[in-house]
Amino acid sequence: MITVRMHASGNELLLAAADKDILDMKFTEGKMRLEVYREFYEGEDASEELLLNRLAMCTTANLVGEKVIALALKHNYINSDCIIRIAGVPHAQLAKM
């Protein structure tokens, strides 16, 4: 299952999307650290359709987890060069220009 949350600041809309099974987890690899805070990511339970809707609306996105990243790749919101893995967990950021 996926969760999505929109954060608004002025004209900017940030999408936070994560696989629900990694909420509240911390991942460390070398100097890199990823904390999947429930307070930041948790919002609506999301189907593929809802995630795509929110990706279309946002100006920036913070994406984490196998399911979220796979869908963003499948629908060409990100490419594989944009993905980093921290302790095996995929993470990508999107900025629309």
N, C-alpha and C positions, 0 to 999 in steps of 0.2 A: 504494500500500500504506500501511497505517496501523500505528502502533505504540502500545501502551498500557502504562502502568506504574502500579501502585498503591503509594502511600506511606501507611504507617500511623503514627499518633501518638495514643496513648491510644485514645479511642473514635472518633476521626476517621479517615476514609479519603479521601485525595486521589487523584483520577485525573489522570494526566498523559497526554494523548493528542495525537499529532501525525502529520501526513503524513510518511512516512519520507524523502521526497526533500528535505525542508528541515532535517533533522537537522544540527547543527553550523553552521547558518547564522545570521548576525546581520543584523537589519533595523533601519534608522534612518529616522525621518521627523521632522524638526524636533527637539523635545526628547524624543520617544518613541523607545524602543529595545526591541527584542525579540530575545532570544538563545535559540535553540532547542537547548539543551544535550542532547547524546546521553545523558549520565549521568542526567539528570532524566526525559527522555521515553522513552528506548528500553527496551522490555521484551518483551512478547509481540507477535508479528505478529497483527494483528486483522482479522477479517472484520466485516461490519456487525453480525452477531449478537453477537460477542464485545464489540464496543464498546458496544452497547446493554446487555449484561449488566453491564459495568463501570460504565456510567452509572447503572444502577438501584441498584448497590451503594454507590456513593460518597456522601460527605457534601459534598464540594466537588470541583470539576474545573477544570483548566487545559487549554483546548482551542486548538489552533493548526493552521492549514492548511485548504485548500479542501475536501478530502474529509471531514475530521473535522467541520468546521463545518456542511457540508451535511447530514450525517447527524444531527447534534444538532438542527438546525433541522427537518428532516423529521419527526423523532420527538418534537418539542415539548419538548426539554430546555432549549432556549434560544429566544429570539425575536430577530428582526433588530435590535432596539434594543440588544441586549447585545453586539453585535459591533463591534469597532474594527478598523481596517485600518492596519497600519504598513508602509509601502513596498509596499502592495498585498496584504499577507499578512493574512488574517483571524485574529482572536484573540478568545476569549471566556472568561470565568470564570463558574462556576456555583457557587452556594451554596444548599444545601437548608435550609429553615427548618422 
